[in-house]
Amino acid sequence: MAELSRRGLFGTTAAGLAGLGIARAEAATLPSDQPAALFGSVSQDRVILPPLHDTSTDSDPPTVNSDPVKARLGVAVVGLGHLALNQILPGFGHAKSVRVTALVSGERDKARAVAAQYGVPETHLYDYANFDKLRDNPDVDIVYIVLPNALHMEYTVRAAQAGMHVLCEKPMATNVADARAMIDACAKAKRRLMIAYRMQYEPHQRRLIAMARDPANGPIRLIDAVNGQNDANNGQWRQKKAMAGGGSLVDVGIYCFNAARYITGEEPVEVTGRITRPDSDPRFREIEDIAQFTLRFPSGTVATCSSGYSFHQSNHLRVQSEKAWFEMSPAFSYNSLELRVGRKAGEANTVSTIGLAPNDQFAREMDAFAWSIRNDKTPLTPGEEGLQDLRIIEAIYRSAASGGAPVSLAGGPTGRWDVTRGMLPGIEGMS
Ligand code: NDP
């Protein structure tokens, strides 16, 4: 284990310092009055920093770069849009087990600019025509599909056929048949398929699941969830039925009923749905604005959910158990999450707040997938999890088309618990 000592730095050549990104003049001014151990150490290419906080306070988050870069799984990010540029690519900076090694884009100039930012070589840039050449790139293990929904099927199948493991954004596809084709293609190629349900890897949501399922809090009776945003009126693919598969339900409403499923661990037996499409608003020529839907679970739990595309960004989740309630507001955002818990303690009704250390949801889900691949385990959110959500979406639309009549989900997965899920990844904060 090599200590990162100041003395070592002073003795380093200019070339060595340049490699560390440190100019000689800058290094010469660094203080040297701390014990060398406080600057950390490097063991097998991993940087280990000493504790910052006393044990009486919160534990330090693990140092980010915990896997040597060469040992990380390489990821090709497909589709350089909002999510890829603003969340996923920055997430690699917090990831421990993956690195970005290739980009796929229809816009060469954009791809070049992004590649320069993340150190991806020109030879590792692809477009949709030569996508299949990824098979010849030894630096790519995983393909992360971040395309409009209707394209998920084609690129998942092509990625699997090229020998890649696939991480695919939600919703998995625009219909049940495509979802099945994706599962089949990955199974045939013996590659792992994970749907990027980031909330199922998020520590506050994990805590909520554990507390809500704790028998001490009694059965879960009612789950109430809302997720919505105000979409720009610009003809984006989200407003085209063929590309999106639907409106707010498939894009943001999915978080609400997926949460009801992962919190209870059950599968619904029946759904109802209602949708509205304001005639005068061009955003809703092809898709719904508001979707209101309910799910009935075998244990008797009921979920009432709403989604929308025409109101200020807002999302919340409230779980009412017999002896406690659990609330997150926001519930599905990228950050600022907190869990509030209401229950009786002694003689008093109390409300407590659980605020865990900030975490990068995209780094966590990518590291979780890497764990599944390395340990040859089914990911927590495999294709079957995405397929079940599409069955529910199709049933909700069927109910809405009939004016809100209940639609049975008989014939789908049944039984408790988590029948559509794989294994909890062995990464910190998962239980
Ligand atoms: P964007 O429209 O911002 O980006 C999609 C990208 O796909 C485009 O920039 C483009 O990249 C590529 N593309 C290829 N073909 C087309 C086409 N025909 N029309 C439009 N784009 C095309 O979408 P988002 O990034 O917001 O969403 C992408 C996916 O991620 C969706 O499935 C969405 O549901 C999901 N998502 C998930 C979120 C989460 O929290 N998990 C949050 C937001 C989105 P290029 O120019 O490089 O080819």
Residues whose N, C-alpha, C, O or C-beta is under 5 A from the ligand:
A	BS01	NDP	G79 L80 G81 H82 L83 A84 V104 S105 G106 E107 V146 L147 P148 N149 E169 K170 P171 A196 W237
